[in-house]
């Protein structure tokens, strides 16, 4: 039993610090969360900041004002009590000086006791029975009798302030040496605390003076009434201060609500307007500044709604026009192409100028047909009628097949296309035709702008996504052009001849195709360091993606090479 108890004790001793640490960490975590939540609420709520600031400032001002008033009232009460005590002490001293045997030296304790009783009785008759507003202490040095008119003596001589006793004794010695004379009054200018029998300590004023050549007389005036008055004043000031603070908080809350609530409604209306709810309007509640704000907001929303409707109609008309023109041009283009092919086939029998014209006509007709195809495709995306024919496809094989056109151009430029592919297939549900068009466009652009340097194609996949990155080391992109490259008819180098470039719609169509898959098409580039275009698509059609297995940056090819050398991503190849 003892061994088991010792084991339990050792286990508890080892378990307790761990539990205490967990409790402390949990408490600190909750405290940090509460502080962070309060900080966010403070910074986000204008009404809370106004009310809080008003409360803090008003509390400080009321506290300072209350302290000042309390000090002034207490000082006034003490001054009045000192004046009343001095007057009453003078009256009592004059009564005591009229007694016989005042300057007769006491020959025994009974004689001194009798004289003390006579002084007490005289002062009691002066004040009247039942008057208990002061105490009287009379006697020889350090041997006093206490009298309270109408009440039995209860005050101890130890309650007297030492400084007052010393001053009275000094005056007593001086009077005795001079052979008698009038004695001065001494009193404490501040409060003191004395203890009565069976009662708590209370503040009081003490007044002392020599009485004749041998006795001392002290008056003690309790300040219970003044203390009660001051307590009532303090309680009243605190209550009034709290009520005033609450009133100021309510006023601040009401005023800020009048201002903040309409502004908050305006912010919510602006957010709904931004989300596409063009019919959103604010309620006009009056003719003041806030009403003017609501009216201006409604007018602005109405103007934006009208302009956006006009833009939508104009855009719809433009898309319809492009689509109609593209369709209508296909028929005459077919006839023109047939005539151009006849001239191109017979160019050997023509003179040099006519043969060159036939070749130019053939190439421009091909380029014009590509432009028509791109215009029809972009019009389908604009009209939201583009469809996705998704099927499981190995992206690695698709990337190799897409490099055929770009490989011929690379051979003419004196460069090559290098593939960095994983050993295992990267299968994803995609539309082969659209992904093939994206990759062909990216590869042709990379070779054209690569300035004769090799182009790297990297394929990688994870559980949810598959990505293809095309890296070139050519002219690159300037800052801010990562988004501009996907705009229609935008060119990085306006000085390039139009005959050397495409239609200007390739990357715009590629971006729309990527979005149709629920994926991303992103670009990175720097002047002189080349560029990277990364396509990321989900493995399963319609599945949202949260990231890409390939980084978007200048060194993804080198990073993958290092990974392959380490055996993490096996497999390389060349086109």
Secondary structure, 3 states (H helix, E strand, C coil): CHHHHHHHHHHHHHHHHHHHHHHHHHHHHHHHHHHHHHHHHHHHCHHHHHHHHHHHHHHHHHHHHHHHHHHHHHHHHHHHHHHHHHHHHHHHHHHHHCCCCCCCCCCCHHHHHHHHHHHHHHHHHHHCCCCCCCEEEEEECCEEEEEECCECCCECHHHCCHHHHHHHHHHHHHHHHCCCCCCCCEECCCCEEECECCCCCEEEEEEEEEECCCEEEEEEEECHHHHHHHHHHHHHHHHHHHHHHHHHHHHHHHHHHHHHHHHHHHHHHHHHHHCCCCCCCCCCCCCCHHHHHHHHHHHHHHHHHHHHHHHHHHHHHHHHHHHHHHHHHHHHHHHHHHHHHHHHHCHHHCCHHHHHHHHHHHHHHHHHHHHHHHHHHHHHHHCCCCCCCCEEEEHHHHHHHHCHHHHHHHHHHCCCEEEECCCCCCEEEECHHHHHHHHHHHHHHHHHCCCCCCEEEEEEECCCEEEEEEEECCCCCCCCHHHHCCCCCCCCCCCCCHHHCCCCCHHHHHHHHHHHCCCEEEEEEECCCEEEEEEEEECCCCCCCCCCCCCCCCCHHHHHHHHHHCCCCCCCEEC
